[in-house]
C-alpha cells in the first residue's frame, strides 16, 4: 500500500529523433519512445511538479500514490524542440538543469564532446589508439603511468557500456590531470566531430530565450553547476564558486532563488557540497543513484532517480518491478 512518501524521479538526457539525426549513435531516447513513455507514466503514475515535491518535503505532507517527477539534465536543444511540446500535450511539468557555461559561453561540455566523439567513430579501438598516442607524447611532462595501467584500471564495463567505452569516458572525464584531459578531448573533438565548437554548441544547447518561454509555461529550472564539474572532486572553495556562479546565472534570467534545486553533475557530491547547498537555501538535490526516492529515509540532498531505461517505453506496456517498488 502506498504510504505517500515515495516518488519515482525519472532522469533524462538526450531525447531526439535519433534515426534522422546527424548522430544516430548518440546514447539517447528516441523522441517517439519518449512520448510513449510519458503516456505510460500518465496511465500508471501521478506526475507531480517540483513545487509539489518541495512542498511535501517542507511540510512533511504526503505525496499522491505512485508519484513521479520528470527531470532533464544538461539543457539540450532536444528539451525545447521535442520534450517541451510533449509535456505541454500531457499537461505535465518537466524539471530542467542547465550547466551555465554551455549556454553563456557557447562551449561544448567535455562530457558532450566525449558523447559525440563516441557517436562519430564506430571503431572505439581507433579512439583508444589516438588516446595512447597522446599519452605517449605527454608522458614525461605530466609524469603519466603506462597506457596499460590506465586501461586495466578504468576499462570496466557498466550496465549500459562495454569496457572500451567506459575507458574512454573515465579517462577523459577524470582519469588524467584536467589540463591534459582538455587537450586530448579537444584534439579528438576537432578531428572527428567539429572544428567549430561555438557553432556546434549553439546547435546543441538551449538558449536563454527558450528557457524563458519554457519557464513561462510552468517548467522548472534548477542548478547543474557552471562548468559541469564532478563537484565531489573539488575543494570546498571551488565547489562554492561553482555553485555561486550557477546561482548568479539563475538570478540573471529571473529564476526563483527562494526555492531553488540542485542536480549534481555526474551525480558527484560530498559532505562539503551538501553543507554549501544548505547554507545557500537549496530545497533539495538529485543524484544519479538508481532507486525510487523515499522522503522518510532518503536525505533531501541525496535523492535517487530512475533512468529512462528503467521505465517501459510503450504506453500499453505492463508495469515492471520499479512500479511495485513505488508502493
C-alpha positions as CSV (number, residue, x, y, z in Angstrom):
1,X,0.0,0.0,0.0
2,X,1.3,3.4,-0.9
3,X,2.1,5.4,2.2
4,X,2.6,8.8,0.5
5,X,6.3,9.3,0.8
6,X,7.7,7.6,-2.2
7,X,8.4,9.2,-5.6
8,X,9.8,7.9,-8.9
9,X,12.1,10.6,-10.2
10,X,12.9,9.9,-13.8
11,X,16.2,11.1,-15.3
12,X,16.6,12.1,-19.0
13,X,19.4,13.4,-21.1
14,X,19.2,13.4,-24.9
15,X,15.7,13.0,-26.3
16,X,15.6,13.3,-30.1
17,X,14.6,11.7,-33.4
18,X,17.7,9.6,-33.4
19,X,17.3,7.8,-36.7
20,X,17.0,11.1,-38.6
21,X,19.6,13.0,-36.6
22,X,23.2,13.6,-37.6
23,X,24.3,11.4,-34.8
24,X,22.0,8.4,-34.7
25,X,24.6,6.5,-32.5
26,X,24.3,9.1,-29.6
27,X,23.1,7.4,-26.4
28,X,19.7,8.9,-26.0
29,X,16.0,8.2,-26.0
30,X,14.1,8.4,-29.3
31,X,11.5,11.2,-29.3
32,X,8.7,8.8,-30.3
33,X,9.6,6.5,-27.5
34,X,9.7,9.4,-25.1
35,X,6.1,10.2,-25.9
36,X,5.1,6.6,-25.5
37,X,6.9,6.6,-22.1
38,X,5.2,9.8,-21.0
39,X,1.8,8.2,-22.0
40,X,2.8,5.1,-19.9
41,X,3.6,7.4,-16.9
42,X,0.4,9.3,-17.4
43,X,-1.5,6.0,-17.2
44,X,0.2,4.4,-14.2
45,X,1.7,7.3,-12.2
46,X,0.7,10.7,-10.9
47,X,3.3,13.1,-12.4
48,X,3.7,15.9,-9.9
49,X,5.6,19.2,-10.1
50,X,8.9,20.2,-8.4
51,X,6.9,22.6,-6.3
52,X,4.7,19.7,-5.1
53,X,7.8,17.8,-4.1
54,X,9.3,20.8,-2.3
55,X,6.0,21.3,-0.5
56,X,5.9,17.7,0.6
57,X,9.4,17.9,2.0
58,X,8.8,21.2,3.7
59,X,5.5,20.4,5.4
60,X,6.0,16.6,5.8
61,X,2.8,16.2,3.8
62,X,2.0,13.1,1.8
63,X,2.6,12.7,-1.9
64,X,-0.1,11.2,-4.1
65,X,0.0,7.5,-4.8
66,X,2.6,6.5,-7.4
67,X,4.0,10.0,-7.5
68,X,6.6,10.7,-10.3
69,X,8.7,13.6,-11.3
70,X,10.4,14.1,-14.7
71,X,13.9,15.6,-14.8
72,X,16.1,16.6,-17.7
73,X,19.9,17.2,-17.4
74,X,22.2,19.4,-19.4
75,X,19.8,21.7,-21.2
76,X,19.9,20.2,-24.7
77,X,18.0,21.8,-27.5
78,X,16.2,18.5,-27.6
79,X,14.4,19.6,-24.5
80,X,12.9,22.6,-26.2
81,X,12.2,21.2,-29.6
82,X,10.9,17.7,-28.6
83,X,10.4,17.3,-24.9
84,X,8.6,20.6,-24.2
85,X,5.8,20.1,-26.7
86,X,5.1,16.6,-25.4
87,X,5.0,17.8,-21.8
88,X,2.5,20.5,-22.8
89,X,0.4,17.9,-24.6
90,X,0.1,15.8,-21.5
91,X,-0.1,18.9,-19.2
92,X,3.0,17.8,-17.2
93,X,5.9,19.8,-15.8
94,X,9.5,18.9,-16.5
95,X,12.4,20.0,-14.3
96,X,15.5,21.1,-16.3
97,X,19.0,21.5,-15.1
98,X,21.3,23.6,-17.3
99,X,25.1,23.8,-17.0
100,X,25.7,27.5,-17.3
101,X,28.9,27.6,-19.3
102,X,27.3,25.7,-22.2
103,X,24.6,28.4,-22.5
104,X,26.5,31.6,-21.8
105,X,30.0,30.9,-23.3
106,X,28.9,28.6,-26.2
107,X,31.4,26.0,-25.2
108,X,30.6,22.3,-25.6
109,X,30.9,20.5,-22.3
110,X,33.7,17.9,-22.2
111,X,31.2,15.2,-21.4
112,X,29.3,16.1,-24.6
113,X,32.5,16.2,-26.6
114,X,33.1,12.7,-25.5
115,X,29.5,11.6,-26.3
116,X,29.7,12.9,-29.8
117,X,33.2,11.6,-30.3
118,X,31.9,8.1,-29.4
119,X,28.8,8.6,-31.7
120,X,31.1,9.6,-34.6
121,X,33.6,6.8,-34.5
122,X,32.2,3.3,-34.7
123,X,35.6,1.6,-34.1
124,X,36.3,2.6,-30.5
125,X,39.8,1.0,-30.8
126,X,40.7,3.8,-33.2
127,X,39.9,6.4,-30.4
128,X,41.9,4.4,-27.9
129,X,44.8,4.3,-30.3
130,X,44.7,8.1,-30.7
131,X,44.5,8.5,-26.9
132,X,47.5,6.2,-26.4
133,X,49.4,8.3,-28.9
134,X,48.6,11.5,-27.0
135,X,49.6,9.8,-23.7
136,X,52.9,8.8,-25.2
137,X,53.6,12.3,-26.3
138,X,52.8,13.8,-22.9
139,X,54.0,11.1,-20.5
140,X,57.2,12.8,-19.3
141,X,55.6,16.3,-19.0
142,X,52.7,15.0,-16.8
143,X,54.5,12.1,-15.3
144,X,52.0,9.6,-16.6
145,X,51.6,5.9,-15.9
146,X,51.8,3.4,-18.7
147,X,48.9,3.0,-21.2
148,X,48.2,-0.5,-19.9
149,X,48.0,0.9,-16.3
150,X,45.1,3.3,-17.3
151,X,43.3,0.7,-19.4
152,X,43.4,-2.0,-16.7
153,X,42.3,0.5,-14.1
154,X,39.4,2.1,-15.9
155,X,38.2,-0.3,-18.6
156,X,35.3,-1.9,-16.6
157,X,32.0,-2.5,-18.3
158,X,28.9,-0.9,-16.9
159,X,25.2,-1.9,-17.3
160,X,25.0,0.3,-20.4
161,X,28.5,0.5,-21.9
162,X,31.3,-2.0,-22.9
163,X,34.7,-1.6,-21.2
164,X,36.2,0.2,-24.2
165,X,33.6,3.0,-24.0
166,X,33.9,3.2,-20.2
167,X,37.7,3.5,-20.5
168,X,37.4,6.5,-22.9
169,X,34.8,8.2,-20.8
170,X,36.5,7.7,-17.5
171,X,40.0,8.6,-18.7
172,X,38.8,11.8,-20.4
173,X,36.4,12.7,-17.6
174,X,38.5,12.1,-14.5
175,X,41.5,9.8,-15.1
176,X,44.0,12.4,-16.1
177,X,45.0,15.9,-15.0
178,X,42.3,18.4,-16.1
179,X,44.7,20.3,-18.4
180,X,45.7,17.2,-20.2
181,X,42.1,15.9,-20.4
182,X,41.1,19.1,-22.1
183,X,44.0,19.0,-24.6
184,X,43.2,15.4,-25.6
185,X,39.5,15.8,-25.7
186,X,39.7,18.9,-27.8
187,X,42.1,17.3,-30.3
188,X,39.8,14.3,-30.7
189,X,36.7,16.5,-31.0
190,X,38.2,18.7,-33.7
191,X,39.5,15.6,-35.6
192,X,36.3,13.5,-35.6
193,X,33.3,15.8,-34.8
194,X,33.7,19.6,-35.5
195,X,36.3,22.3,-35.9
196,X,33.8,25.0,-34.9
197,X,32.9,24.4,-31.3
198,X,30.9,27.6,-30.9
199,X,28.6,26.8,-33.8
200,X,28.2,23.2,-32.5
201,X,27.4,24.5,-29.0
202,X,24.7,26.8,-30.3
203,X,23.0,23.9,-32.1
204,X,23.3,21.6,-29.1
205,X,22.0,23.6,-26.1
206,X,19.1,25.7,-25.1
207,X,19.4,29.5,-25.2
208,X,18.1,32.0,-22.7
209,X,15.0,32.9,-24.7
210,X,14.0,29.3,-25.0
211,X,14.5,28.8,-21.2
212,X,12.3,31.9,-20.6
213,X,9.5,30.5,-22.8
214,X,9.6,27.2,-21.0
215,X,9.6,28.8,-17.6
216,X,6.6,31.0,-18.6
217,X,4.7,27.8,-19.4
218,X,5.4,26.2,-16.0
219,X,8.6,24.3,-16.5
220,X,11.1,24.3,-13.5
221,X,14.7,25.2,-13.8
222,X,17.4,24.3,-11.2
223,X,21.2,24.4,-10.9
224,X,23.5,22.0,-12.6
225,X,26.7,23.9,-11.8
226,X,28.6,26.3,-14.0
227,X,31.3,24.2,-15.6
228,X,29.6,20.8,-15.1
229,X,32.4,19.6,-12.8
230,X,32.5,16.5,-10.6
231,X,31.7,18.5,-7.5
232,X,32.9,15.8,-5.2
233,X,36.4,16.0,-6.6
234,X,36.7,19.8,-5.9
235,X,37.8,21.6,-2.7
236,X,35.1,23.3,-0.7
237,X,36.1,26.8,-2.0
238,X,36.0,25.5,-5.6
239,X,32.6,24.0,-5.1
240,X,31.3,27.2,-3.5
241,X,32.5,29.2,-6.5
242,X,31.0,26.7,-9.0
243,X,27.6,26.7,-7.3
244,X,27.6,30.5,-6.7
245,X,28.3,31.2,-10.4
246,X,25.4,29.0,-11.3
247,X,23.0,30.8,-8.9
248,X,24.1,34.2,-10.3
249,X,23.1,33.0,-13.7
250,X,19.8,31.7,-12.5
251,X,19.1,35.1,-10.8
252,X,20.0,36.9,-14.0
253,X,17.4,35.0,-16.1
254,X,14.7,35.6,-13.5
255,X,14.6,32.2,-11.8
256,X,13.3,32.0,-8.2
257,X,16.2,31.5,-5.7
258,X,13.8,31.3,-2.8
259,X,13.1,27.7,-3.7
260,X,15.9,26.5,-5.9
261,X,17.0,22.9,-6.5
262,X,20.3,21.2,-7.5
263,X,21.1,18.3,-9.7
264,X,24.7,17.1,-9.2
265,X,26.7,16.7,-12.5
266,X,27.6,13.1,-12.9
267,X,25.9,12.5,-9.5
268,X,29.1,13.6,-7.8
269,X,29.0,15.3,-4.4
270,X,30.3,15.1,-0.9
271,X,29.6,16.5,2.6
272,X,31.0,19.9,1.6
273,X,28.6,20.0,-1.3
274,X,25.6,19.3,1.0
275,X,26.8,21.9,3.5
276,X,27.1,24.6,0.8
277,X,23.6,23.8,-0.5
278,X,22.1,24.1,3.0
279,X,23.9,27.4,3.5
280,X,22.6,28.8,0.3
281,X,19.0,27.8,0.9
282,X,18.7,24.9,-1.6
283,X,15.5,22.9,-1.2
284,X,16.7,19.5,-2.5
285,X,19.3,17.9,-4.7
286,X,19.2,15.0,-7.1
287,X,21.8,12.2,-7.6
288,X,22.3,9.5,-10.2
289,X,21.8,6.7,-7.7
290,X,19.2,4.4,-9.1
291,X,16.2,3.9,-6.9
292,X,12.7,5.1,-6.0
293,X,13.1,8.0,-3.6
294,X,11.7,7.7,-0.1
295,X,11.1,11.0,1.6
296,X,11.1,9.3,5.0
297,X,14.5,7.7,4.7
298,X,16.5,9.5,1.9
299,X,18.3,12.7,2.7
300,X,16.6,15.5,0.8
301,X,20.0,16.4,-0.7
302,X,20.7,12.9,-1.9
303,X,17.5,11.9,-3.7
304,X,17.9,9.0,-6.1
305,X,16.4,8.8,-9.6
306,X,15.4,6.2,-12.1
307,X,16.9,6.2,-15.6
308,X,14.6,6.4,-18.5
309,X,15.7,2.9,-19.4
310,X,14.2,1.7,-16.1
311,X,10.7,2.7,-17.3
312,X,8.7,1.0,-20.1
313,X,8.7,2.8,-23.4
314,X,5.3,1.7,-24.7
315,X,2.1,3.3,-23.4
316,X,0.4,-0.1,-23.1
317,X,3.3,-2.0,-21.5
318,X,2.8,-4.0,-18.4
319,X,4.2,-2.4,-15.2
320,X,7.6,-3.6,-14.0
321,X,9.4,-4.1,-10.7
322,X,10.1,-0.3,-10.3
323,X,6.3,0.3,-10.3
324,X,5.9,-2.1,-7.4
325,X,8.8,-0.7,-5.5
326,X,7.0,2.6,-5.5
327,X,4.4,1.2,-3.0
